[in-house]
């Protein structure tokens, strides 16, 4: 048999309900990119991430054993047939559902929790915007966009507010630029706060869809997921931990800090900024 004809059998340990419904058991995948702990697969023009056990869980995660992951010999840009075995697989939900109420005191508690984690974190990301002095050009541009977006939002100029926020798409370095991570967090806050029917959310989500080509495929995939209310587990855990004690907040902080170089922290800053908009707060740093 030729390499192209050989089906690659993968026994999965964990998968999101979203991913399982999308890929099924048998599929043909093109290898988009390969990293130490991730093999990105293009299946039906959608990106999914094959990862070893103990990787952080996202809507597009396909988790297998470390041994099986390390045994794979795949080449970028090549196409292979796959068979996924779900016999011993656990499915997990990545769907974010809206809270039953969006009262001001609840919004304030979420804002306080996110700010507390951001300010206490040693991970350097958008939380550096809490510092008054910063010489980083990207962070300076980021700050200006956020200030302008907040100003337009409070003036009920939703079009220009969304224009400012859409400029964040692709802004930053890495596999998932800070601007994209931030917008995922902002979308999560608006969705969880029952704001998806607002003109602002509708306009913002439309502009994000129209500008996905301004970032890379991996990052745009996570934005697509966010628009479908599909998020990584730390984001879901955040909204479940509003009444938790300090020890559990510490665990929550670690979850965000362990995602990428600063992706988790940048996402959390987007969550925080969303609450600042909803609360009509004058300052965010």
TAPE-V364124 format. One record per residue. RES is the residue in one letter. NEAR is the number of other C-alpha atoms within 12 Angstrom. D_CENTER is the distance of its C-alpha to the mean C-alpha in Angstrom with 1 decimal. Layout:
BEGIN
res=RES near=NEAR d_center=D_CENTER
res=RES near=NEAR d_center=D_CENTER
END
This chain:
BEGIN
res=X near=6 d_center=40.1
res=X near=8 d_center=38.1
res=X near=14 d_center=34.6
res=X near=17 d_center=33.3
res=X near=12 d_center=35.1
res=X near=14 d_center=33.9
res=X near=20 d_center=31.3
res=X near=26 d_center=28.8
res=X near=22 d_center=28.5
res=X near=33 d_center=25.5
res=X near=29 d_center=25.6
res=X near=33 d_center=22.2
res=X near=30 d_center=21.7
res=X near=37 d_center=18.4
res=X near=42 d_center=16.4
res=X near=36 d_center=14.3
res=X near=26 d_center=16.6
res=X near=28 d_center=14.5
res=X near=35 d_center=15.0
res=X near=30 d_center=18.6
res=X near=16 d_center=19.6
res=X near=23 d_center=18.4
res=X near=31 d_center=20.2
res=X near=22 d_center=23.1
res=X near=25 d_center=25.5
res=X near=22 d_center=26.8
res=X near=26 d_center=25.2
res=X near=27 d_center=25.6
res=X near=34 d_center=22.9
res=X near=28 d_center=22.9
res=X near=30 d_center=21.6
res=X near=28 d_center=19.2
res=X near=26 d_center=18.8
res=X near=26 d_center=19.7
res=X near=20 d_center=18.7
res=X near=15 d_center=20.1
res=X near=26 d_center=17.7
res=X near=33 d_center=16.0
res=X near=33 d_center=17.8
res=X near=33 d_center=15.9
res=X near=39 d_center=17.9
res=X near=32 d_center=18.4
res=X near=28 d_center=19.7
res=X near=16 d_center=21.1
res=X near=19 d_center=19.2
res=X near=27 d_center=15.8
res=X near=35 d_center=13.9
res=X near=39 d_center=13.6
res=X near=39 d_center=13.6
res=X near=47 d_center=16.7
res=X near=36 d_center=16.5
res=X near=31 d_center=19.2
res=X near=25 d_center=19.6
res=X near=18 d_center=17.9
res=X near=29 d_center=14.7
res=X near=32 d_center=11.5
res=X near=40 d_center=10.7
res=X near=39 d_center=7.9
res=X near=42 d_center=9.0
res=X near=47 d_center=10.6
res=X near=45 d_center=12.2
res=X near=46 d_center=16.0
res=X near=41 d_center=17.5
res=X near=35 d_center=21.1
res=X near=24 d_center=23.7
res=X near=22 d_center=23.8
res=X near=15 d_center=27.3
res=X near=20 d_center=26.4
res=X near=30 d_center=23.5
res=X near=21 d_center=25.9
res=X near=14 d_center=28.6
res=X near=25 d_center=26.8
res=X near=15 d_center=28.4
res=X near=28 d_center=26.5
res=X near=20 d_center=26.8
res=X near=18 d_center=24.2
res=X near=16 d_center=24.9
res=X near=20 d_center=27.1
res=X near=25 d_center=27.0
res=X near=29 d_center=27.6
res=X near=26 d_center=28.2
res=X near=30 d_center=26.2
res=X near=20 d_center=27.2
res=X near=30 d_center=24.7
res=X near=25 d_center=26.6
res=X near=25 d_center=25.1
res=X near=14 d_center=28.2
res=X near=16 d_center=26.8
res=X near=22 d_center=23.2
res=X near=21 d_center=21.3
res=X near=25 d_center=18.9
res=X near=27 d_center=16.1
res=X near=27 d_center=14.6
res=X near=30 d_center=10.9
res=X near=28 d_center=12.2
res=X near=34 d_center=11.9
res=X near=26 d_center=15.4
res=X near=22 d_center=17.0
res=X near=22 d_center=19.2
res=X near=12 d_center=22.9
res=X near=15 d_center=23.6
res=X near=22 d_center=22.2
res=X near=16 d_center=25.2
res=X near=18 d_center=25.3
res=X near=15 d_center=25.8
res=X near=22 d_center=22.7
res=X near=32 d_center=20.6
res=X near=25 d_center=22.4
res=X near=24 d_center=21.7
res=X near=36 d_center=17.9
res=X near=34 d_center=18.3
res=X near=26 d_center=20.7
res=X near=33 d_center=18.6
res=X near=41 d_center=15.5
res=X near=33 d_center=18.1
res=X near=24 d_center=20.0
res=X near=33 d_center=17.3
res=X near=40 d_center=16.4
res=X near=26 d_center=20.1
res=X near=20 d_center=21.0
res=X near=31 d_center=18.6
res=X near=19 d_center=20.2
res=X near=26 d_center=17.1
res=X near=26 d_center=17.4
res=X near=37 d_center=14.7
res=X near=45 d_center=14.6
res=X near=39 d_center=16.5
res=X near=30 d_center=19.4
res=X near=33 d_center=19.7
res=X near=25 d_center=21.5
res=X near=19 d_center=24.2
res=X near=15 d_center=26.8
res=X near=13 d_center=27.7
res=X near=17 d_center=25.4
res=X near=13 d_center=26.6
res=X near=18 d_center=23.4
res=X near=14 d_center=23.6
res=X near=23 d_center=19.9
res=X near=30 d_center=19.4
res=X near=22 d_center=22.5
res=X near=24 d_center=21.3
res=X near=37 d_center=18.1
res=X near=35 d_center=20.3
res=X near=19 d_center=22.6
res=X near=27 d_center=20.1
res=X near=39 d_center=18.8
res=X near=26 d_center=22.4
res=X near=25 d_center=23.5
res=X near=32 d_center=20.8
res=X near=34 d_center=21.7
res=X near=26 d_center=25.4
res=X near=23 d_center=25.2
res=X near=32 d_center=23.2
res=X near=22 d_center=26.0
res=X near=15 d_center=28.6
res=X near=17 d_center=27.3
res=X near=19 d_center=26.7
res=X near=27 d_center=23.6
res=X near=27 d_center=24.0
res=X near=25 d_center=24.1
res=X near=30 d_center=21.3
res=X near=34 d_center=19.0
res=X near=28 d_center=20.7
res=X near=30 d_center=19.8
res=X near=45 d_center=16.1
res=X near=37 d_center=15.9
res=X near=33 d_center=17.5
res=X near=40 d_center=14.3
res=X near=39 d_center=12.9
res=X near=32 d_center=13.5
res=X near=33 d_center=14.8
res=X near=32 d_center=14.8
res=X near=23 d_center=15.3
res=X near=19 d_center=13.8
res=X near=28 d_center=11.8
res=X near=33 d_center=8.8
res=X near=38 d_center=10.8
res=X near=40 d_center=10.4
res=X near=49 d_center=10.9
res=X near=50 d_center=7.9
res=X near=49 d_center=5.6
res=X near=44 d_center=8.2
res=X near=51 d_center=8.3
res=X near=50 d_center=5.0
res=X near=44 d_center=6.8
res=X near=46 d_center=10.0
res=X near=47 d_center=9.6
res=X near=48 d_center=9.0
res=X near=45 d_center=12.1
res=X near=40 d_center=14.1
res=X near=38 d_center=13.5
res=X near=37 d_center=14.4
res=X near=33 d_center=17.3
res=X near=23 d_center=18.9
res=X near=29 d_center=18.6
res=X near=25 d_center=17.5
res=X near=16 d_center=21.2
res=X near=16 d_center=21.7
res=X near=19 d_center=22.7
res=X near=32 d_center=20.2
res=X near=33 d_center=17.2
res=X near=21 d_center=18.9
res=X near=25 d_center=19.7
res=X near=36 d_center=16.3
res=X near=37 d_center=14.6
res=X near=23 d_center=17.6
res=X near=29 d_center=17.4
res=X near=37 d_center=13.8
res=X near=25 d_center=15.1
res=X near=19 d_center=18.2
res=X near=25 d_center=16.7
res=X near=29 d_center=14.1
res=X near=20 d_center=16.9
res=X near=24 d_center=16.6
res=X near=32 d_center=13.9
res=X near=25 d_center=13.9
res=X near=28 d_center=13.4
res=X near=34 d_center=10.6
res=X near=34 d_center=8.4
res=X near=31 d_center=9.9
res=X near=36 d_center=9.1
res=X near=43 d_center=5.4
res=X near=47 d_center=6.8
res=X near=32 d_center=9.5
res=X near=37 d_center=7.8
res=X near=39 d_center=6.6
res=X near=33 d_center=10.2
res=X near=23 d_center=11.5
res=X near=33 d_center=10.1
res=X near=36 d_center=8.4
res=X near=45 d_center=5.7
res=X near=41 d_center=6.0
res=X near=29 d_center=9.4
res=X near=35 d_center=9.3
res=X near=47 d_center=7.8
res=X near=36 d_center=10.6
res=X near=28 d_center=13.0
res=X near=38 d_center=12.8
res=X near=35 d_center=14.2
res=X near=21 d_center=16.8
res=X near=23 d_center=18.0
res=X near=25 d_center=19.5
res=X near=17 d_center=23.0
res=X near=18 d_center=22.6
res=X near=12 d_center=24.9
res=X near=15 d_center=24.4
res=X near=12 d_center=24.3
res=X near=19 d_center=21.4
res=X near=29 d_center=19.6
res=X near=22 d_center=20.2
res=X near=20 d_center=18.5
res=X near=34 d_center=15.4
res=X near=32 d_center=15.5
res=X near=27 d_center=15.8
res=X near=31 d_center=12.7
res=X near=40 d_center=10.6
res=X near=31 d_center=13.1
res=X near=25 d_center=13.0
res=X near=29 d_center=9.6
res=X near=26 d_center=10.9
res=X near=24 d_center=13.4
res=X near=35 d_center=11.6
res=X near=39 d_center=7.8
res=X near=46 d_center=7.8
res=X near=45 d_center=10.6
res=X near=46 d_center=9.3
res=X near=46 d_center=6.5
res=X near=54 d_center=9.5
res=X near=52 d_center=11.7
res=X near=41 d_center=10.1
res=X near=45 d_center=10.7
res=X near=46 d_center=14.2
res=X near=46 d_center=15.0
res=X near=41 d_center=14.5
res=X near=41 d_center=17.1
res=X near=35 d_center=19.3
res=X near=38 d_center=19.6
res=X near=34 d_center=20.4
res=X near=29 d_center=22.9
res=X near=22 d_center=24.5
res=X near=22 d_center=24.5
res=X near=17 d_center=26.3
res=X near=19 d_center=24.4
res=X near=32 d_center=21.0
res=X near=22 d_center=22.3
END
